[in-house]
Amino acid sequence: MKTIKIFLASSEELDYDRMAFGNLVRRLDDMYEKRGIRIKLFEWEDYDSAYNDKRKQDEYNDYVRQSDIFLALFHKKAGQFTIEEFDKASEQFKATASPKVYTYCKDLKPGEEESQELKEFKERLFNEMGHYWCRYDNRESLQFQFVMQLQLVESNRMDDVKVEDGVVTINGLPVAKMENLKFAAANEDYLRMSEELTSLPEEIEMYRMMAEAHQDQPKYFDQLKKKLDKFNQLKKDLQEFQENLFKTAKRIIQLQGDHITERMRRAMDAFNEGKAHEANIILDEAEEDARRNLKDYEQSKEITELRRQAAINSIKELRLKIDTVYSDASIFVDERIKKVEEIYDLVNTIFLSVDSEKDEYYEFLFEYAGGFMVEYGSFQKTNKLLNELLFLHKKLYGNKNLYLVYLVISSFYRENGDFIQAINYLKKSIKNCEENNDEEHPPYYYSLIGYYYNLNGNFDLAIEYCQKALDFYLKEFGDNNEHIAPLYNEFGTVYYNKGDYNNAINYYLKSAELGDSRSQLHLGWMYITGNGVNQDYTKAFVWYLKAAENNNVDSQFELGNMYFNGEGVDVNYEKAFEWYSKAAQKGNTLAMNALARMYQKGVGIDKDEKKAYQLYLDAALQGDKDAMFILGCKFDQGDNKDETKAVEWYMKAAQRGDSYSQFNLGCMYASGRGVDKDDTKAVEWFEKAALQGDERAQRALGVMYGSGRGVQLDVNKAIEWLKKSAEQKYEESFNDLSWYLHILGKYDEALPWAEKAVKAFPQNPGIIDTLATVYQGLGRYNEALEQFELCLMLQREQGATEESIQEIETKTTELKELMKNGGVSEQ
């Protein structure tokens, strides 16, 4: 088992900090032990600067030389032996690159002064060694920086340290709150965004109540929507901003102990004081100097070490500049990305121009190509840089850890939707791990390949690779370990998609019995729908209940449905309301809509239109297109009719692909309700809905083509769309289809649709008129005459206009004349 040895030197004034640090190390030791790593701490406390026990000192020197990390903590004074130990550690590092040496200086409080010895030590630290010390003002700041440094020593990366919802963690272990780290706590933009986010819920609730009380006044609804949109965007912006601050803090920690320029020190100090914008401005000069240094280097006839070092220093400054750009909230996001790419390109050019350390260039290129460009870069440029990264890795390290580059390339192809190439590079990763006897990573890659094959519909290969992953996990954890449950669930999904329901059930059962709520949900769904199994509501209820009690929000909604519909249990509206409410509280919009319907209709609860409206609104504001459509209908046809608002909600739902809203929006444009009349836009929205199979839209689109409204007149196109609608048994399209077929003289094809139309609408004179006309076209005059006379009778009974009655009378007279003069008998 690997051991990371830490030597901690401090004075007695930092007794509390040293004790807190020791507690942290013990917690980390417990966590790291599971990964085959132990952390051993040796503490040296400089109680007496006059202490001079040579035997003991030699012993401490040995501990220093054997350590992996040397930490020296200072506050107001610098003890003699603490400085001596620092010097020993620094000398050892120069000779062997170990231990990593870090200096911590606790910030002074008002009224405190540092000793002359400490002042002189800090001056020597920077002037002679270019060493930047770690500043901290509380225990969490100390912990935060050390955890980062420990990650660098352990793996040369800080990937395990993350920030989410304002908390920094390492593998789930809380380390510090952002609000206790000065670079965030004193940052005006961070404070402003945090305070605004905290205050918005109260404002949202106020406008929510006003919107409920004044549904006839759209201004309150508008204000509510603006506040909710602002809250969601601000929450997203704050998370992104704290990640950017966190990223810059990581960069500064990486630089601690390295040689830095005076300008970098000023920028780092500014950032640590919460002045990210000021830090970025300080480094503006670095970009200008870098371009000048590069030009001098490239144009110089004599390449001196001084010019080379100036260019290399520019690289350090510019890489810090990249992070300060990210952390500067005064720069718009698009401008930040553009600026960062410019600086990355400049750093890349400098690296390629000067004789720099290849290891350093590789580390930079991995960050640039594998990080920034994969997320933001163009396909062609990113692909070129990744190939350069791959070539450089092979040149420097051969096959060692090549899987890391393959993983980045796989991610690049996955982001661009090319799953086949993503799979190919995952396979390369596995092969490289096997060549290097790395048994830790391949199982995850196998399961990922299986997942990709499943998405691609190649189920046999998906099963093959999931099995490879399963073989490892069974060997590592045994058959009844929760770690295997997600893989069993993936097996179940692959087999289900393949149509092998017996195997799907078996794997879902294995996963479900290990507590996987997704498999419990899948089992419930299979039993309630009868897909792959005999439909069994009782079993469906059992599995939905297990998943719901396991906090699976989808199952909580489905359980509400079962109680509401009496499937597998007796109808129980109270229980339905209870489970719908639990799911709705977790943001499930289907549950919100279900609750809204219960309030709207007064089912199992007192009828309350306001609460129903509010629930639909909540769901709609979370992007639920069904709720948006319902709100559109409410404003289109409800008591508080507002056709402009109806169009707004139909538009939101239509843009999310809701065919009902697309059709209704087409109707609004065709009739000029809530919007200016626009047949072209009406056709556009009818077509979107029609392509999704909406039979009403198919009929409307056919009529638009048949009449030349909003589109060039095309009877054949009209017939094409009307047939699609009629074949879905949409009765309103039968007559239209028959009419346009008759226009083209296709009477035989028109007749069955005309007869179906009359059967569907036997009291409609216009539809009977079409049938009569088709009969006449076929030469079936007696039947035609019978239908014309029936049409006339219905017109008179229904009070039709004289003009329409006269039109049918004329047709009847002309037909009688034709029959008399032509002497044609019925066919």
Salt bridges, closest charged atoms under 4 A:
GLU12 OE2 - LYS77 NZ 2.80
GLU13 OE1 - HIS75 ND1 3.77
ASP15 OD1 - ARG18 NH2 2.88
ASP17 OD2 - LYS106 NZ 3.21
ASP29 OD2 - ARG38 NH2 2.69
GLU33 OE2 - ARG38 NH1 3.55
GLU43 OE1 - ARG18 NE 3.47
GLU45 OE1 - ARG18 NH2 2.38
ASP58 OD1 - LYS54 NZ 2.91
ASP62 OD1 - ARG65 NH2 2.75
ASP87 OD1 - ARG124 NH2 3.17
ASP107 OD1 - ARG135 NE 3.32
ASP107 OD2 - LYS182 NZ 3.93
GLU112 OE1 - HIS75 NE2 3.11
GLU114 OE1 - LYS122 NZ 3.25
GLU154 OE2 - ARG35 NH2 3.13
ASP159 OD2 - ARG157 NE 2.67
ASP160 OD2 - ARG35 NH2 3.09
ASP189 OD1 - ARG192 NH2 3.33
GLU196 OE2 - LYS230 NZ 2.64
GLU203 OE1 - LYS227 NZ 2.74
GLU205 OE1 - ARG208 NE 3.49
ASP222 OD1 - LYS645 NZ 2.48
ASP229 OD2 - LYS225 NZ 2.73
GLU262 OE2 - ARG265 NH2 3.38
GLU262 OE1 - ARG266 NE 3.13
ASP269 OD1 - ARG135 NH1 3.44
ASP269 OD2 - ARG265 NH1 3.09
GLU273 OE2 - ARG135 NH2 2.23
GLU273 OE1 - LYS182 NZ 3.19
ASP284 OD1 - LYS321 NZ 2.40
GLU285 OE1 - ARG263 NH1 3.49
GLU287 OE2 - ARG291 NH2 3.25
GLU287 OE2 - LYS339 NZ 2.94
ASP289 OD2 - ARG263 NH1 2.80
ASP289 OD1 - ARG292 NH2 2.16
GLU305 OE2 - ARG308 NH1 3.12
GLU317 OE1 - ARG263 NH2 2.98
ASP323 OD2 - ARG251 NE 2.68
ASP328 OD2 - HIS277 ND1 2.81
GLU341 OE2 - LYS381 NZ 2.78
GLU342 OE1 - LYS339 NZ 3.89
ASP345 OD2 - LYS381 NZ 2.96
GLU363 OE1 - ARG319 NH1 2.77
GLU367 OE1 - ARG251 NH2 2.83
GLU367 OE1 - ARG319 NH2 2.79
GLU388 OE2 - LYS384 NZ 2.77
GLU415 OE2 - ARG414 NH2 3.23
ASP438 OD2 - HIS441 ND1 2.71
ASP460 OD1 - LYS498 NZ 2.77
ASP516 OD2 - ARG518 NH2 3.13
GLU578 OE1 - LYS575 NZ 3.78
GLU578 OE2 - LYS582 NZ 3.78
ASP618 OD1 - ARG208 NH1 2.50
ASP636 OD1 - ARG673 NH1 2.84
GLU643 OE2 - LYS641 NZ 3.82
GLU643 OE2 - ARG673 NH1 3.31
GLU648 OE1 - LYS645 NZ 3.64
ASP679 OD1 - LYS677 NZ 3.41
ASP679 OD1 - ARG709 NH2 2.88
ASP694 OD2 - ARG696 NH2 3.09
ASP736 OD2 - ARG699 NE 2.64
GLU749 OE2 - LYS723 NZ 2.61
ASP769 OD1 - LYS811 NZ 3.11
GLU783 OE1 - ARG780 NE 2.69
GLU809 OE2 - ARG796 NH2 2.67
